[in-house]
């Protein structure tokens, strides 16, 4: 897989910004990607050294639209821990 197809986006939430002093960043990931592919993609795109990758799949929720039931898609997220001294520059 190509690096830009593995990493969909960097997630910027209140919880994820509190993890930045610990060198942890939260990414939205392609569901079929494994931890090794995620590590190589982050290192290639952001030019940093990755220490650890933790992943989680958040199941979608049932939503009701008028009289029909629908479902939001499942999401795969990855918490990426960088090595000491490394940092991802995030422009506002």
Protein Blocks (a to p, Z undefined) as FASTA:
>chain_A
ZZklmpmbdcddfklmmmmmnopacddddfkbcfklmmmmmmmmnopacfbdcddddddd
dddehjaccdddddddddddddehiacdddZZ
